[in-house]
Amino acid sequence: MASVPSLASTVQQRLADALSAVLPEAGSADPLLRRSDRADFQANGILALAKKLKGNPRELATKVVEGIGANDVLKDIEVSGPGFLNITITDKAITETLAARTADDRLGVPFAENAGTTVVDYAQPNVAKEMHVGHLRSAVIGDAMVQILEFTGETVIRRHHIGDWGTQYGMLIQYLIEHPHELDHEGVAEVSGEEAMSSLDRIYKASRALFDSDEEFKGRARDRVVALQAGDPETRAHWQRFVDESKIYFYSVFNKLDMEIRDPDIVGESGYNDMLDETCRLLEESGVAVRSEGALCVFFDDVKGPDGNPTPLIVKKSNGGYGYAATDLSAIRDRVQNLKANTLIYVVDARQSLHFKMVFETARRAGWLNDEVKAVQLAFGTVLGKDGKPFKTREGETVRLVDLLDEAIERATAVVREKDTRNELTEEEIAERGVQVGIGAIKYADLSTSAARDYKFDLDQMVSLNGDTSVYLQYAYARIQSILRKAGDRKPAAHPELELAAAERALGLHLDQFGEALAEVASSYEPHKLAAYLYQLASHYTTFYDQCPVLKAETPAQIENRLFLCDITARTLHQGMALLGIRTPERL
């Protein structure tokens, strides 16, 4: 396992060394290197430096170039304009760097230097309720962030903060006590997610109807809430049945999404019940929270209601009940003090931004968050229909997540079947690929949009073979695998002595940036930048494929070198897609 310095970092280092040698008084100056369309890289740092030292930037740039001298990495450096450096790298350096990457399991991507412990709070469905399209983004974005952070060496603790507590359980539990067989599945060895959900849904509707029409039942249901909160064993046992039945359903949906959700990571609202009293006591004793009209509140100068009066965060209601804030603050205490996290990431709808801003600020005032421990909301926008309005069915209902996933799989299966013109795939393989392409399409559409933006859910676009879709990336990967199979005895091998065509260089330079792209994604929590990197990679590969014959290249060495470029492209695509939670089938 050896990390490979990128060409950009090597060039950056050479320039910085030359700057220090020519200008010892500059200290450690940043050459400000970036990719350029005029050459491989451009360095703009000399302009600022010359200004600081009151020198002529062009003269200074010329001195730096002379100070670098000939070497095996930099082929050409020209001074342009007021003092920019245009830098071209040798073909040999590109091929050798990529060869070093292929020798490593991680493609030479280094682990982060200051890795810590991050808790990612994502995929938070509600007990006894159907998952809808709104639950998709938290699960998909959170899962990708978990994979990416783990790959960089971070210790990641997953938390699924399911909605498993509240007054509605009084009504559900009371109904189940009075109709004890409603959750029985007679003669069924294994209950499917669909069956579990339909039982829960049936009980929810029946108990709601009774609650609304029968005053005596309503009274018994309210007493049941008190019994649940007091920890009455019979009541808790019935509550647990609702949680367990819901988990059967949750797991079936996450399974379909090709996501691993582990039982110990599901810590719902109820998991913090024992901490609520103490959380409130600590907030009140430290003066962070104050009593206002009987409720325990935290006030903020910059949060006011429409009437201009401050809107507080209510930690404990005047009737003694706890709000979401008490649970969320208790979860922060648990994650920081017991799980020893340095970073907390909340993958939660942007519409809850104000709530979390207030919760995080309260935790900072209480000393639970500080310079060493930070909390971040990875806020996401809304899923819209093709019409640009929030996604609903024709009847105006929210769309069931399962129906969406099934439809995507159906569409994708049709695409896979249509593309299999030579009938190379069995029906079983077509079905398996249909799932991988359909689920991949949904995840990629979500992840290729900046999380904070709303995005349109358009299945036709998602499963299209053209454009910025996962299908395009999956086909690029499958095409490479097909070439590698056809190559037979000819194996990929790097030939640093060969000159590279323009398309080979562009592909090679982009491949070399994989580690840097990942580091940026991991530090800014923006998985869409990884999706963008992979789409550009597939686009560079398409150009290479069109312009550079692989198996019909001119010499055996060139065939091997092009197979080598194909192979590292496939490995990079496969690794990048896996981090987004998307499969790359070997044949399509």
N, C-alpha and C positions, 0 to 999 in steps of 0.2 A: 504494500500500500504506500504509494508515494504521490504526494500532491505535485502537480506540474505547474510551474509559474506560467501565466499566460504571456503571449507575445507582448500584449499591451503593458503588462507590469515590467517585463524585461526592458522594453524601450523606455518606459518611464524612468526606470532605475539608471539606465545609461545616460539619459539626458540630465537627470538630477546630478549624477556624478560629474558630468562635463560642466554643468553650470557651477558647481562648487569649486571645481578645479580652476576654471577661467575667472571666477569671481568669488574668492574666499569670503569676501565681505557680505555676500548675498545670504549666507547661512544655508539652511535647507529650503531652497525655493521649489515650488511646485511647477513643473513644466506645463501643466494643464493640457494633458493629452486627450484627444478624442478621435473617433473614426472619422474619415473624411472621404468625400467623393472625388477629390482631386488627387489623392494618393491613398496609401493605406491608413495613415494617421496624420493628424495635424496637431502641432503644439503651439499654444497661444500665450504661454506663461511669460515669455520674454518681454512682451509689451508692458505688462504691469511692473516687471522687475526693472526695466530700463527707466520707467517713470519714477520709481522709487529711488533709483540710484542717479537719476538725472542724466542718463546716458542716451546715446542714439540706439534705438532698438535694432535697426538693421545691422549696425556694426557689431553690436553685442551678439546677435544671432549668428553672424558670420564667424565670430570668435568661437562660439560654442560648437559650430559644425567642425571647425578646424581641430578643436579639442577632442572630438570624438574619434576621428581617424577611421581607417578601414577596419571592418570586423565581419564576423560571419552572420550577424543578424541584420544589420542595417545595410541595405543595398545602396540607397541614395537618400540624401537629405538636401533639399533646396530651400533657400531663403526666399520667401515670396511676400509681396505687399509690404506693409510697414515693418515686418519682422516676424511673420509666421514662419514656422518650419513645416514643410511638407515632407513626410517620411515614407519611404518605401522599404519593405522588408524583403529579405532574400527568399526565394522559393525554397531553398534548402532549410531555412529556419522554420518555415511553415510546416513542411513535411516532417521534420525531426520532432517538432513540438507535438504534432498530432500522433506520431508514432509512440512518443512517451505516454500520451494519454491512453492509447489503446492497450498499453501494457498494464494498466491499472484497472481494477474492478470498478472504481468510482470515476473513471475517465479523467483521473488527475485532479478532481475537484477537492480542494482542501476542506477540512473541518473548520468551523468558525473558531476564532482564537479565544473568544471570551464566552464560551457556551455556558448557559445557566439552566434554570428550570422554568418552564412555561406551562401554565394551565390554560388549555383552550376550552372554552365553554361554548358548545355548539350542538346542533341537532337536539332541540328541546321540544318534543311533542307533548301533548296533554293527554293524561290518562282518560280513558273512556270517550275519547273524541277522535273522529276521523282525521288523518293527516291530509292537509290540502296543499295547494301549490305554494303557499306562503312558507311552508316548512322546508321546501326544497333548497332554497339558497343557503340557509344556515348550515344544513347538512353538507352540501357540496363544497362550499367555500371553507368551512371548518375542517373537513376531511383533508382537503388539499393543503391547508396550512399545517396540519399535523404532520403529513408526510414530508413536506418541504423542510420544516423545522427539524424533524428527526434526522433527515438526510444531512443537515448541516452540523449535526452533533449535539443539538439541544436535547435535554431531557424533557420530554413532553408528557404531561398528565392530562388525560382527556376527561372532561366532565359534561354529562348530559343532564342539564338542570330541568328535568321533566316537571310538568304541572301536575302534581299529585296531591294537592292539599287545597282546602277551601270549603265554603259553605255548601256547594252543590253536592258534596259527598253525603251530607245528612239525608238528602232526598234519595240518593241512589242506594245507600246502605239500608235505609228504612224499607224501601221497596223490596230489596233482596231478602230481608228478614221476613217480610210478610208474604213473599213469593219465592220460597227457598230453592226451587229447582230451575230458576231462570238462567243460571250460568252453568247448569249441568250439560255435559255433552254425552248423552247416553250412547254406549256402544261404539264410541269413536276412540281409536287408539291414539291418534295424533290430531290435534285441532289445527286447522289452517288459519292463517292470519285473517282471511276473508270471513271465516265462520266466527272467529273471536270478535271481530269488529261488528258483525251483524247482530250478535247477542248483545254486545254493549250498547249498540245504537238503539236496539229494541227497548232495552231497560231504560235508557236515558229518556226516550220519547214517552214511554208509558208512565214513568215516575214523574216526569214534568207535567203531563196531562193531569195526573192525580193531584199533584202539588197545587196546580192552578185551580182545580175545581173542588177539592175537598179540604175544608178548613181543619178538620180533625187530623187528617194525614199531614197537613202542613205543620201543625203543632208538634206531631210526633217526629217529623223530619228535623225540626229546629232543635228539639231536645237531643236528637241523635248527634247533631253537630257538637253540642256541649260534651256528650259522652265520648265522641271521637277525640276531641281536644284534651279531655281529661285522661285519655289513655285506657278507657274501658276495654278489657280483653276481647269480648265478643264483637264489639264494634270494630276494633282494630283488625280482627281476623277477617271480617267481611270486607273492610277497606282493602286489605292485602289481596283479596280475591280479584278486586277490580284492577289493582296494579298488575298482578300476574297475568290476567287475561289480556290487558292492554299490551304487555310486553310481547306476548305471542304475536300480536298484530304489528307492533313496532318492528320486531326482528324480521318479519316477513317483508316489510317495506324496505328496510335497510339492506336486507339480503338482495332484493331486486335491484337496489341502487349499487350493488357490489361494494358495500361498505362494511367494515368490521366494527360492530358495536359490542363492547364487552360489559357483562353485567356489573362488575365492581365499579365501572365508570359511570353508571347511572345513579346519580345522587340527586334526587328530586328536592322540591321545596321542603318536603317533610324531613329530609336529612338534617336540617338545621334547626328543627323545633326546639331542641334542648339548649340551644345557644341564644335564643331570642331575648329571654329575660336579661341575661348578662350583657348582651349587646346594648340593650336599652339603658341598663344601669350604668355601663361604662360611658355611654354618650352623655347621659344626664349628669353624672358626677364630674365629668371633665368640662362641663359647660358647653359642649358642642351642640347638644340638643336642649331645648327649653320647653316648658309647658306653655301651651297657648290654647285657650278655650277648652282645657281638659285633655288636649292631645299633646303628645311629645313630638316636637317639630324641630327641623333645622332650617334656618333662614339664609338667604343669599341676597347680596345687594343687587346682583344683575338679573335676578329671576323675579319678574313681576307679572301679575295677571292683567287682564284687559282693563281692570279698574285702576291700575297703577299701584295697587297694594302688593306687597311681596307675596309670592306663592311659595309656601314652605314644602320641604320634603317631610311627609308625615311618617314617622317611624312607628308610633303606637297610637291607635285611634282613641277617641275619648271614651268609647265603650270597652276599652281594654284589649280590643283585637289588634292583631299585627298586620301591617300592610306589606307589600312586596319589598319595600325599602329595608325593613328589619331582616328579612330573609337574605336579601342581596348583600347587606352589610355583614351578616353573620358568615355568609359564604366567603367573603373577602378575608375575614379573620381566619377562617379555617384554612384557606388556600395559602395564606401568607405564613401563619404561625405553625400550622400542623404539616402542610405539604411543602413548606419552605420554598415557595415559588418566588422568583425575581420578577416575573412578568405574568400578568393575567390578560388574556385576550378574550373578549366577549364578541361572538359572531351573532349580532342581534340587529333586527330591523332598524333602519335609520329613524323610524318614527318614535323609537324609544330613546333617542339621543339625549333629550333633556333629562329624563329620569336618570340615565347612567352618568351624565355630567354631574348631577347633584349627588348621586351615590358616591362617585369617586372623590368628589371634593370633600364630602363628609368624612370619608375614610382617611383622606389626607389630614384633615383637621384633627382627627382622632389619633393620628400617628401610625395607622395601619398601613398606609401607603406613604412613601417618601422618595428621596432621590435614589435609593437603592432598589425600591420595589415599585414598579409602575403598572397601571391598568390602562388598557386600550380598548375602545369599542371599535371592532371592525364592522362598521355600519354598512348595511346593504340596502339597495333600493327595491322597488316593487316590481313584481312580474306583471307585465302588461299583456293584453291580448293584441291581435294584429291591428285592432282599431286604435291602439294607443291608450286604451282605458284599462283600469285594473281588471285582471283576467277573471272572467265569470263564465258560467254555462249560459245557454240560451235562456234558461229559466231565471237567470240572475243569481244562481247559487255559486258559492266558491267551488272551484274545480277539485275533485278528488285526486290526490297525488297518484294513486294506483292506476286510475284510468289514463292519466297522462303518460305514465311510464309504459303501460301496455300499448297505447297508440304509437308511441315512439318506436317501440320494438317491432310493431306490425309494419310501420312505414319502412324502417331500416331493413327488415327481412325482405321486403319487396325490392328494395334497391340492390341488396346483395344477390338476390335471385336473378334480377335483370342483368347485372354485370357479369354473372357467371355464364357467359355465352357458350363456353366449351363444355358445360356440364361437368366441371372438375370436382364440384363439391357434392357430398351426399346431402339428403334432406336434413339429417341430424346436424351436419356441419353448417348448413345454411341457417338453421334455427339458432345454433350457438353463436354464429357470427352476427345474426340479427340482433341478439341481445347485446353483444359487445358494442356493435355500431350504434344501436338505438340509445342505450344508456350513456355511451360516450358522447353522443351528439347533444344530449340534454346537459350533461356536465360541462362540456366545452362551451356551449352557448352561454352558460351562466358564467364560467370562469374567464371567458375571453372578453367579457365586458367589465370595466372597472366596477368593483363591488358597489360603490356608492351610487352608481347610476341605475335608473330603472332599465329593464330590458324587455323587448317584445318577444313573446313566446310564439315562434313561428316554425312549426315542425317542417314545413316544406323547405325552408331555408336551412334548418338544422341538419337535415339528412342529405343536403345537396353535395354533389361531388366537386362542385366548383366554389371557390371563395374560401373565406376564413372559417372552415368547419373542421370538426374532428375527423369526418369521413375523408376529407382531402389528406389529412396527415396520416390516417390509417392506411389509405391506399398508397401513399408515398412509401411507407414502411414495407407494405406487402410487395410492392414493385421491386424494392431492393432485395428482399428475401428471394424473390423469383430469380433475379439476376445472379445472386450468390449460388442458388441451386444449379442454374444453367451453367455456371462456370466450371462445374465438375472438378477436375483435378487441379485447375488453376486456382491458387489460393491468394487471398489478399496479402500484399506485402508492400511496405513502404520503400520508395526509391528516392532518397533525398537528392540524388545526383540529377534527377530529371527536371527540366523546365516545366512550369505549370501554365496551362491555358488560363485566360482571364476568369472563366467560370469556375475552374478548379481553385484558383486563389480566393475568389469571393466566398466559395463554400468553406474552404479551409479556415479563413479568418473568422467566419461566423461560428464554425464549430469550436474554435478556440475560446470563444467568449461565453461558453455554457456556464462555467463556474462563476464568472462575474455576474451573469444574469441572475443566477440562483442566489448569490449573496445579496443582491439588491432586493430581490423578491422577499427573501427571508427577513431582511431588516426593515423593509417598509410595509410588510404584510399585504403585498399586492400580487396575488397569483395571476392576474391578467397579464402581467409583464412576462411571465413564463410562457403563457399561451402565445403571446405575440412573438417571443423568441422562437418558439417551435414552428409557428406558421412561416416566419421568415426563413427558417432552416429548410422547411419543405419547399418553399419557393426557390431558394438558391439551388436546391437539389434538382428541381424540375428544369431549371435553366441548364445546369450541368448535364443532365440526362439528354436534353435536346441538342446540346452543342458538342458534347464529348463522348464519342462511342466508347463503350466500356469493353465488351467482349470482342469488338472489331477494331480495337485501337491498333496503332501502327506496329508496336513492338511488344514482345512478351513482358518487358519491364513496365511498359506503360499500361498494359492490361492489369498487371498485378497492382500497380499504384492506384489505378482507378477503382479496382475492386476494394482496395484498402480504404479509399475515400467513401465508397458505398457502405462499407462495413461500419466505419466509425459514425457515419450519418445515422445508420439504422440504430446503433447502440445509443446514440444521443437522443434520438426520437423516442426510443423505447423507455429510456430512463426518465426523460422529461414528462412523457405521457403518464407513466406510472405514478409520478409525483402528483399529477392532477387527478389520479384515480381512474385513469382511462386505459383500457386494454388495447394492445396492438396485435391483432391476429397475424399469424405467419403467412397465411394465404387468404386472399379475398377475391 
